[in-house]
Amino acid sequence: MIKKALIKKNPINLLIAIIFLAFIFSNKNIFIKKIRSDNSLPEKIYNFMKYKENRIKIFNKAIALNNGSSCNTCVYFVSEVLRNNNIDIDTSTCNTHQLIDILEENNFKKEKDYKKLKPGNICFTTDEYLNTEGIPSHTYIFMGWEKENNYSYAYICDNQAKDYKNKIYHLRNIKNHEILNNKSKEPFSFFMYK
């Protein structure tokens, strides 16, 4: 607590204290990354994406990389999340096939059992024909299940906020194909983790 006498004697001290506190609060993500640097990559991703400011920053950067459009921006979104967690991915990476190749080159493992998902894992859907062996039509960050031991709806982060009431962090039916706002939402196919 700053004493009133100290403030009256030297108002510069108050100004310095205010600037310092503003810096700490506006840059809290810098400190979060350092505190959590010993965690696994999925934990780092999850902890990073828990913060709304980080989600908005990632969303806006992904849109900028996609020439101002949020449509078909999922790979830019996930790639930007990975770049913010020290995975080297070129900013020109723009489709799921490229992203999967890069993750495999970086020794990411692939798992098809969605019951093994952990917060921070990178998920991929089927292709638009619901084929699990095709090129995934979408990618997103898994954040957790809506209900324990119920593997239909999950909290995720992705670029499709406009389809989910402008929420980057939202519920998605990952188990079943769904039509939402006249748009196809393909089901989960596999996830990748390191």
LINJO-V977345 format. One record per backbone hydrogen bond with DSSP energy under -1.0 kcal/mol. NH is the residue of the N-H (numbers start at 1). CO is the residue of the C=O. Records with the same first field share a line. If there is no record, write none. Layout:
NH = CO / CO
//
This chain:
7 = 3
8 = 4
9 = 5
10 = 6
13 = 10
15 = 11
16 = 12
17 = 13
18 = 14
19 = 15
20 = 16
21 = 17
22 = 18
23 = 19
24 = 20
25 = 21
26 = 22
27 = 23
30 = 27
31 = 27
32 = 28
33 = 29
34 = 30
35 = 31
36 = 32
37 = 34
39 = 36
44 = 40
45 = 41
46 = 42
47 = 43
48 = 44
49 = 45
50 = 46
55 = 51
56 = 52
57 = 53
58 = 54
59 = 55
60 = 56
61 = 57
62 = 58
63 = 59
64 = 60
65 = 61
66 = 62
67 = 64
68 = 63
69 = 66
77 = 73
78 = 74
79 = 75
80 = 76
81 = 77
82 = 78
83 = 79
84 = 80
85 = 82
86 = 83
87 = 82
93 = 90
99 = 95
100 = 96
101 = 97
102 = 98
103 = 99
104 = 100
105 = 101
106 = 102
107 = 104
108 = 103
109 = 193
111 = 191
116 = 113
117 = 114
120 = 142
121 = 118
122 = 192
123 = 140
124 = 190
125 = 138
126 = 187
127 = 131
130 = 127
137 = 126
140 = 123
141 = 157
142 = 121
143 = 155
144 = 155
146 = 153
150 = 147
154 = 172
155 = 144
156 = 170
157 = 141
158 = 168
163 = 160
164 = 161
166 = 161
167 = 164
170 = 156
172 = 154
174 = 152 / 172
175 = 152
178 = 185
180 = 183
183 = 180
185 = 178
188 = 174
189 = 124
190 = 124
191 = 111
192 = 122
193 = 109
//
